[in-house]
């Protein structure tokens, strides 16, 4: 299990998972308050807490407690397809951690996405580090860094531009990257949907649309607020570790 101290490197995804946990009650009311068969509120909150603990302490869930990773697996494999920059394909397959196999059908947008990367080959998974205003360490991994911009690749089943307008992920990359020529950043968001057959969703995803959303530069206020969340996580790390003992049966053996 990873020990958390002043040298810990804080990422956007870690802070986002922490905020998701803090906002559990509000989000449950927003998404399930009027649903006929909503999930148990306590279980909903617990799942978010455990996802945060898993990332903070670098823990792996036991198979029986793993969340279905179909959406994440689709995103990973789609990014792999783009990174190969090889011959155009019309489909690909992937498996979820539940062992379910899916086929993904691509539309003509894939050729444009390939061509853009063939003409301007990016650096991939670029590590970006920096020091936050309160002295804590930041780390991130940009999906693609071009000569003058950063692109973060996203997939979704329900596109909403507001989700990316409010995100600081790319804004943090732009703030901390040490390449002064890179001054713009974008979210490349590809939407997929699952068709149904006889009212049942098929093990198939269909590429629908791809959107490019430019990130705003981070403001001083936003950077300070992000730093304060990191400081709050550090301040409460010992309490989180003590609380984690109540849930150790959810995780694989802890590493010292």
N, C-alpha and C positions, 0 to 999 in steps of 0.2 A: 504494500500500500504506500502510495506516495505521501511524503510529509510536506506540509505546506508552511513555507516561511517567507521571509522578505525577498528571497531570490526567486520566488515562484513567477513563472511567466503567464500572464493573464491574456486570454483570447476573447474575441468577440463572442464566439459560440458559448464559452463558459459563462460569461456574464448574461447572455441571452437565456441560457438554461436556468440560471439563478432567478432572473426576472420572471420567467414562466412559472417557476415554483411559487414565487411571491404573489403572482396574479392568478393562482389556481381558482380561487373562489369566484373572482370576477369573470374569468373565462368560462368556468362551468355554467354560471348563470347566463352568459352570452350565448353559448352554443347549445346548452342542454336544458335551460330553464323551463322551456315549454315543450320539450320532447316527451313522447309517450313512454319510452323505455330508456331513460338516461342512465349513464354509469353512476355508480355510487360516488357521491362527492368526496368522501374520505379516500376511496381508492384512486380517484382521479388525482387528488392532491399528492397522495403517496407516490404514484407513478412518476410525477414530475420531480418530487424530492429525490427519489432514487436515481433518476437520470442525471440530475445535477451531481449527486454524490459520486456516481460512477465516473463522470468526467473529471470532477475535481481530484479524486483520489486514484484515478487511472485504474478502475476496477472493471472486471468483465462479469456480466450477468451469467448465472447458471442457465442452461438451455431452457428449463421450464419457466423461467421468468423473463426470457428475452422478448422484447417487443417485436412484432412482425415488421421486418425491415424492407418490405416490397418497394415502398416509395424510395427509400434510400438506395436500394440495390439498383433500381432503374436509373436513378441519377448517376450513380458511379459508373455503370456500364455505358450510359449515353456519353458521359465525359470521356471514357476510354475510346469510344468509337470516334469522337471528334479528334482526340489527340493523335490517333494513328495517321490521319491525313493521307490515307491511301485511296484505293479505288472506291468509287461511290457504291454504297450498298442500299438495298431497299428495306432490309429488316435485320434484326439481330435478336438473340435469345439471352435470357438471364434466369437465375434461380434465386429465390428468396431463402432466408435462413430457415423457413419451414419446409424447404424441399420442393416447393411449387415452382414449376417452370412456366415462364411467360414468353410470348413472342411480341416484339415491338415492330410495328409497321411504320416506316418513315415516309414523309411526303417530299415534294420537290425542294423544300427549304433546305434539306440536308446538303444538296449540291452547292447552294450559296454559302452555307457554313463551311463546307470543305474548301471551296475556292478561296474564301477569305483567309483561311489558315495556310493554304498552299502559297499564296502570294506574300503573306507576311507571317512567317513562322514565329510563334511566340515562345518565350521561355515558360515552362510549365511548373506549377507547384513551387513558386518562388517564396522562400522564407523571408518574412519582413519582421524586423524587430525594432523596438524603440523603448524610450523611458517616458512614462506618464508624468504629468505635472506634479504628482505627489511622490515621485521617485520609484514607483513600482514598475515592473517590467511588462512590456506588451510583446505578444508574438502573434503572427498570422501567416497564412499560406495562401498566396494569390494563385488562382487557377491558371491564369494566363497573363503574362506581361509582354506587351508589344513595345515598339520603339517609343510610342508616345501615350500609351494608355494601358489600363488594366481592365480585364474582363473576368467577371466571376460567373461561372456557369450554374444555372439553376434549372430544376424541372419541377413541375407542379401539375395538379389535376384541377385546380381552380384558381386561375390567374386573377390577381388583384394588384393593380399598380401601387396602391397605397402601402402594401407590405414592403415594397422596395424603396418607396419614397422615404419611409421612416427608418430604414435600416442604416446602421453606421458601419457595416462590415467593410464595404469598399472605401468609404470615407476615411476609415482608419488606415487602410492600406496606403491611400494617397498621402495621408499626413506623415506616415513614417518611412515610406520608401526612400532609399538614398539616391535614386536616379532622378535628377532634377528635370529631365526631359519628359518624364511621365507625369502629366498634369490632369488627365481625365480618366474617369473610371466608369464602367458600365456593368449592369446586371443583364446577362443574356438569359432570358427566361423562356423555356420551351414548355408548352402546355400539351399534356397527353390526356386522352380519355379512354375509358374501358367500355367497349360496346357490350350490349346484353343480347342474350339469346333465350327466348322463352321466359323473360323476366329475371334470368340469372346472368351475372357478369361473366364474360368469357375471360380466359387466361390470356388476354391480349390487350395491348395498349396501342393506341393509334396517335401518331404525331398530329397535332392540330395547328398550332401557331407558335411563332417565336417572336418575342418582344425584346427590344433593347431599351433599357431605362438608364439614363445617366444619373450618376450619384452626385449629390451636392458635396462641396467641401465641408469638413467638420467644423463646427463653430467652437469657440473657446468654451462656451457654456456646455456644449455637448461633451467635449473632451473632459472637462472637469467632472461632469456627472458620471461619465464612464469610469473615470479614475476613482471616484468615491464608491462606486459599486465594487470595484476591485478591492479597495481598502476595507469595505464592509465584509467581504468574503474572507479576507485575511484575518481581520479582527475576530471573526466568529469560527475560524478554522478548527480550533480546539473543541468548541462546542459541537460542530458538525461531526468531528471524529468520534467524540463520546456518543453522540446520537447514533452514529453509524453502527455501533456495536449492537443496537437493537434490531438491525436489519442484515447482519452478516450472512444469514442463511440464504439471502437472495443472490449472493455473489460467489464467484469462484474463490479458491483459497487466496487470502490476502498475501501479497508479497511485502516483505519487510524492506 
